[in-house]
Amino acid sequence: MLLLLDRLELDRVDLIAHDWGAWTGFRMCLEHPERIDHYLALNMITPWPPPPSPKALLGLWRLWYQVALAVPGGASMLLGRTDFISRLVSTGSVHRDAWSRQDLKVFQDTLREPARIQATKRLYRTFLTRELAPYVAGRFGKKRLSVPTLLLHGTRDPAIDHRRLGDWQANADEMAVELRHDSAHFIAEELPEFVAARAKALFDGARPADIVSQ
């Protein structure tokens, strides 16, 4: 991302990102805050995990699809030979008309490309075997978020529990979280006008807390 900004000759940008992109966005804001003016994150945990608890362990069932994609042969079978992606994208959605059949086909066909199957497998395998434990152990505990940040999260998300987004209050200078009960994981597709309005307000300089309180 840094190389891309350099090649585009962009010193600072406003950033909006979803899911894994949002995780990368948090990392960018923590490690290179001089490059990001404002950050809008969509449906992703924050870098600071909540304290371990029995409920948190029980919640690990939500990662079942990651295990399925990470095991040998899993990604090749699920992505290459089934409609797993189209079902995964649409499962749990509140607004059933958020995607057309063609939209789902684009998701599915793109991830059926051999290189993308390999990338998907390696992404989840790396996260589960190398990154999950350090995250839970507080890897980012000493890093503070200075970029004005707003996190939008659909509470019907079947993968990421809105009750366990992390201890952001103690680690961010200017951050707010806004929950929407009328959206699942793909909030930008389900509530595009809402997300666009929040992005405009944030990028125009409104404080995240003031945006949420409107």
C-alpha positions as CSV (number, residue, x, y, z in Angstrom):
1,M,0.0,0.0,0.0
2,L,2.8,2.4,0.8
3,L,4.5,1.6,-2.5
4,L,1.2,2.3,-4.3
5,L,0.8,5.6,-2.6
6,D,4.3,6.5,-3.5
7,R,3.9,5.5,-7.2
8,L,0.7,7.6,-7.3
9,E,2.5,10.5,-5.7
10,L,0.0,10.7,-2.9
11,D,1.5,11.9,0.4
12,R,-1.7,11.6,2.5
13,V,-5.1,10.0,1.7
14,D,-8.5,9.3,3.3
15,L,-9.0,5.6,3.5
16,I,-12.0,3.3,3.5
17,A,-11.7,-0.5,3.7
18,H,-13.6,-3.6,4.5
19,D,-12.8,-7.0,6.2
20,W,-9.2,-8.0,5.5
21,G,-8.7,-4.7,3.8
22,A,-9.9,-3.0,7.0
23,W,-7.4,-5.0,9.0
24,T,-4.7,-3.8,6.7
25,G,-6.1,-0.3,7.1
26,F,-5.7,-0.5,10.8
27,R,-2.1,-1.6,10.4
28,M,-1.5,1.3,8.1
29,C,-2.9,3.8,10.5
30,L,-0.9,2.4,13.4
31,E,2.4,2.1,11.6
32,H,2.2,5.0,9.1
33,P,-0.2,7.6,10.5
34,E,1.5,10.3,8.6
35,R,0.0,8.9,5.4
36,I,-3.6,8.7,6.4
37,D,-5.9,11.7,7.2
38,H,-9.1,9.8,8.1
39,Y,-10.0,6.1,8.3
40,L,-13.4,4.5,7.7
41,A,-13.3,0.8,8.6
42,L,-16.1,-1.6,7.8
43,N,-17.0,-4.8,9.6
44,M,-13.7,-5.8,11.1
45,I,-12.2,-6.3,14.6
46,T,-9.8,-3.7,15.9
47,P,-6.1,-4.5,16.7
48,W,-6.8,-4.8,20.4
49,P,-8.6,-7.9,21.5
50,P,-11.0,-7.9,24.4
51,P,-9.9,-9.9,27.5
52,P,-10.0,-13.7,27.0
53,S,-13.2,-15.3,28.3
54,P,-15.2,-18.5,27.9
55,K,-17.6,-16.7,25.6
56,A,-14.7,-15.7,23.4
57,L,-13.5,-19.3,23.1
58,L,-17.0,-20.4,22.2
59,G,-17.1,-17.7,19.6
60,L,-14.3,-19.3,17.7
61,W,-16.9,-21.4,15.8
62,R,-17.4,-18.3,13.6
63,L,-14.0,-19.0,12.1
64,W,-15.1,-22.4,10.7
65,Y,-14.9,-21.2,7.1
66,Q,-11.3,-20.0,7.6
67,V,-10.3,-23.5,8.7
68,A,-12.1,-25.0,5.8
69,L,-10.2,-22.8,3.3
70,A,-6.8,-23.3,5.1
71,V,-6.7,-27.1,5.2
72,P,-5.0,-28.9,2.4
73,G,-7.3,-29.2,-0.6
74,G,-10.0,-27.1,1.1
75,A,-9.7,-23.9,-0.9
76,S,-9.3,-25.8,-4.2
77,M,-12.5,-27.8,-3.6
78,L,-14.7,-25.1,-2.1
79,L,-13.6,-22.2,-4.4
80,G,-13.0,-24.2,-7.5
81,R,-15.8,-26.7,-7.6
82,T,-18.7,-25.4,-5.6
83,D,-20.9,-22.3,-5.1
84,F,-19.4,-21.8,-1.7
85,I,-18.5,-18.1,-2.2
86,S,-21.8,-17.0,-3.5
87,R,-23.5,-18.7,-0.6
88,L,-21.0,-17.3,1.9
89,V,-21.5,-13.8,0.6
90,S,-25.2,-13.8,0.7
91,T,-25.7,-15.9,3.9
92,G,-27.2,-13.8,6.8
93,S,-27.8,-10.7,4.7
94,V,-30.6,-8.5,5.8
95,H,-31.3,-7.0,2.4
96,R,-31.6,-10.0,0.1
97,D,-31.7,-7.7,-3.0
98,A,-28.2,-6.3,-2.2
99,W,-26.7,-8.6,-4.8
100,S,-27.9,-9.7,-8.2
101,R,-27.0,-13.2,-9.5
102,Q,-24.4,-11.5,-11.7
103,D,-22.8,-9.8,-8.7
104,L,-22.5,-13.1,-6.9
105,K,-21.1,-14.6,-10.1
106,V,-18.3,-12.0,-10.2
107,F,-17.3,-12.8,-6.6
108,Q,-17.3,-16.5,-7.3
109,D,-15.6,-16.5,-10.7
110,T,-12.8,-14.1,-9.5
111,L,-11.9,-16.4,-6.6
112,R,-11.9,-19.5,-8.9
113,E,-8.8,-18.3,-10.6
114,P,-5.9,-20.6,-9.6
115,A,-3.7,-17.9,-8.3
116,R,-6.5,-16.5,-6.2
117,I,-7.3,-19.9,-4.8
118,Q,-3.6,-20.2,-3.7
119,A,-3.7,-16.7,-2.2
120,T,-6.9,-17.4,-0.3
121,K,-5.5,-20.6,1.2
122,R,-2.2,-19.0,2.2
123,L,-4.0,-16.0,3.7
124,Y,-6.1,-18.0,6.0
125,R,-3.4,-20.5,6.8
126,T,-1.0,-17.8,7.8
127,F,-3.6,-16.0,9.9
128,L,-4.6,-19.1,11.8
129,T,-1.1,-20.6,12.3
130,R,1.0,-17.4,12.8
131,E,-1.1,-14.3,13.5
132,L,-4.1,-15.3,15.6
133,A,-2.2,-16.2,18.7
134,P,0.0,-13.1,18.8
135,Y,-3.1,-11.0,18.2
136,V,-4.9,-12.6,21.1
137,A,-1.8,-12.2,23.2
138,G,-1.8,-8.4,22.7
139,R,0.6,-7.9,19.9
140,F,-0.6,-4.4,19.2
141,G,-1.1,-3.4,22.8
142,K,1.6,-0.7,22.8
143,K,0.5,0.9,19.5
144,R,-1.8,3.8,19.7
145,L,-4.2,4.9,17.0
146,S,-3.9,8.6,16.2
147,V,-5.8,8.8,12.9
148,P,-9.4,9.9,13.3
149,T,-11.3,6.6,12.7
150,L,-14.9,5.5,12.4
151,L,-15.8,1.8,12.4
152,L,-19.2,0.8,10.9
153,H,-20.4,-2.6,11.7
154,G,-23.5,-4.6,10.8
155,T,-24.5,-6.6,13.9
156,R,-26.0,-9.5,11.8
157,D,-22.5,-10.4,10.7
158,P,-22.1,-14.2,10.9
159,A,-18.3,-14.0,11.0
160,I,-17.4,-11.1,13.2
161,D,-19.2,-10.6,16.5
162,H,-20.0,-7.0,17.1
163,R,-19.8,-7.6,20.9
164,R,-16.1,-8.4,20.6
165,L,-14.6,-5.7,18.3
166,G,-11.8,-5.0,20.8
167,D,-10.7,-2.5,23.4
168,W,-10.4,0.4,21.1
169,Q,-11.5,3.0,23.7
170,A,-8.3,2.7,25.5
171,N,-6.0,2.7,22.5
172,A,-7.4,5.3,20.1
173,D,-7.2,9.1,20.4
174,E,-10.3,9.8,18.2
175,M,-12.4,6.8,17.3
176,A,-16.0,5.9,17.3
177,V,-18.0,2.7,16.5
178,E,-21.5,2.8,14.9
179,L,-23.5,-0.4,14.9
180,R,-26.3,-1.1,12.4
181,H,-28.8,-3.8,13.1
182,D,-30.1,-3.8,9.6
183,S,-26.9,-5.1,8.0
184,A,-24.7,-8.2,8.1
185,H,-21.1,-8.5,7.0
186,F,-21.2,-6.7,3.7
187,I,-22.4,-3.3,5.0
188,A,-21.3,-1.3,1.9
189,E,-23.4,-3.5,-0.4
190,E,-26.4,-3.6,2.0
191,L,-26.4,0.1,3.1
192,P,-24.5,1.9,0.3
193,E,-26.1,5.3,0.8
194,F,-25.4,5.2,4.6
195,V,-21.8,4.2,4.2
196,A,-21.2,6.9,1.5
197,A,-22.8,9.5,3.8
198,R,-20.6,8.5,6.7
199,A,-17.5,8.5,4.5
200,K,-18.3,12.0,3.3
201,A,-18.8,13.4,6.8
202,L,-15.6,11.8,8.1
203,F,-13.5,12.8,5.1
204,D,-14.9,16.4,5.3
205,G,-13.4,16.7,8.8
206,A,-16.3,15.9,11.2
207,R,-15.2,14.2,14.4
208,P,-16.1,10.5,14.5
209,A,-18.0,10.8,17.8
210,D,-20.1,13.7,16.4
211,I,-20.9,11.7,13.3
212,V,-22.3,8.8,15.3
213,S,-24.3,11.0,17.6
214,Q,-26.2,12.6,14.7
